């Protein structure tokens, strides 16, 4: 079957747009082909800085013939209806129509046969529409056509269109169409400088080979491989090692059609700058790679560049030009770094009083104070020193005001660590300046240094509570403040470090501090004492402030409204953590319904404990005892739900042992009492495996009860007593989870 070759040749396409543009071209063309009944065998798209190309293999030469039936008027219908039917279907007379009988009468039916068009004609129709509606993120008009209504917009001026269609064994035909005066043909062009002449192409294999001969590597992956391999070899030849950077490789491969790798150098004096600053300077300004000494792991004064030309002088001029640009850039970076070192981090803090974190959440200075308070509160839970945690939280954001971070924002945190080390801060404090931002995603590293963990938790919890306070929560797919990522960060920090910390405590303290920072403290005459007041937030049960303790301090607050506000925020935010934890566990293969079953018990704010309980519950439900007990418990819950709805009441309260008629009732009651005691003791010890083993003892008694006992007995008192016994099954299993929330 025939193949299609399409190339759209233009001025330089931005590197960041190329991969998506190639994918869009493939998708749009193949979707249209399939919609027209032209089912193909395979398709592949390519992009270089100056062209988008597509090859589609195995396209049928013609569309399939289309046969449809069209229902017409009833037999005996008015002549006008008959003539309209004949005209619409192309029939010459009613003799060519069939008659179909149904319950409403006999109708004329026209069998319409529409022969398929030649594939090349269909392609000639669909390609102009695709080109005109191509979804570039940004596009432009150019030349004389820009004044015309409906003129083409493209990412950069489009110069030529190549479109051929045909069998491999035959000379292909040109797909004839034009877009704004650009006629499709079979002419393309090679490398802009080394082979700019016109090239006549026939089909994809011929096209790709001729482009390569004209110094154009069509396949982006092939260009990437050349860049990486040549760079590695060049570095290895000098006893060095390439610092690999896939993002930079992707970008550089979109800047060249014929990659030529070279090495340059810079003065050794610049190696006094941190490696990351050198790398950012060279990477951001010149799109070059850095190399390191494999023996020390430190950068050397060499860099690797990728040119788009084989220069007559072997690249000496190109290398010298890059060195000439990099030298002053590194000089600037060195100046910034050395200037930053002259100011201690804590001396930068006053400037944060004039920097707004968020218009509704006050200044960055207020936020730093909140994070510091929270870090001190969290430190004992994670095994961190409180004094070091307070110092780290105080300094963690200060590098945002440094010259280097102003030039290279991606180095925030890291530069804080370097500056903290330079001014003699303790190692864990310096590490926390960098690590408190982590983890920033599901694949990012989780810090293990306790001081880093304390500050990272404080930072993320303050962010979440703050935006909850001003009702800027994530909605649908919108999450402008990355609050889902912050919650996932808290979860990973706690679980991967095996931290046992009830979240209600820091949430309540953070909520009160945010509440006071929003101006509420001013009307209550406790300005300057906010941190003292926050000590009286009760961290067990609901989020409340201890009125008696405050009274002893001579402080009066409108506690009823404030406590309810804190409590409502806490419940809502813990629900958000539960949702994020479900996503996290689901990604790890766990069942989300088990998380629901544990969280629904209420008061579950120790996420590590929730995870351990979910793991034990999952293992239990994989056993026969677990599956059968779940079935029995669900049966009991279903019966109770039906009878409670019917009687408009619940069946709480202990059953009356005197009303037991059957041995199975007595056995179930005894088993429930035993299981309650054993499971509660095991849960109190956080031995969830033992709690599940205790639950398993219910299974034979529950099975026997449902096998032998009629719940809805004719005697109302016996019926009520048996329903209370079923409620006891439900209550017993709630020692470990709400089984009604479990699917299956």
Secondary structure, 3 states (H helix, E strand, C coil): CEEEEEEEEECCCCHHHHHHHHHHHHHHHHHHHHHCCCCCCEEEEEEECCEEEEEEEEECCECCCEEEEEEEEECCCCHHHHHHHHHHHCCCCHHHCEEEEECCEEEEEEEEEECCCEHHHHHHHHHHHHHHCCCCCCCECCCHHHHCCCCCCECCCEEEEEEEEECCCCCCEECCCEECCEEEECEEECCCCCCCCEEECCCHHHHHHHHHHCCCCCCHHHHHHHHHHHHHHHHHHCCCEECCCHHHHHHHHCCCCCCEEEEEECCHHHHHCCHHHHHHHHHHHHCCEEEECCCCCCEEEEEEEEECCCCCCCCHHHHHHHHHHHHHHHHHHHHHHHHHHCCCHHHHHHHHHHCEEECCCEEHHHHHHHHHHHHHHHHHHHCCCHHHHHHHHHHCCHHHHCHHHHHCHHHCCHHHHHHHHHCCCCHHHHHHHHHCCCCCCCCCCCCCCHHHHHHHHHHHHHHHHHHHHCCCCCECCECCCCHHHHHHHHHHHHHHCCCCCCHHHHHHHHHHHHHHHCCHHHHHCCCCCHHHHHHHEECCCCCEECHHHHHHCCCCCCHHHHHHHHHHHHHHHHHHHHHHHHHHHHHCCCCHHHHHHHHCCCCCCCHHHHHHHHHHHHHHHCCHHHHHHHHHHHHHHHHHHHHHHHHCCCCCCCCCHHHCCCHHHHHHHHHHHHHHHHHHHHHHCCCHHHHHHHHHCHHHHHHHHHHHCCCCCCCHHHHHHHHHHHHHHHHHHCCCCCHHHCCC
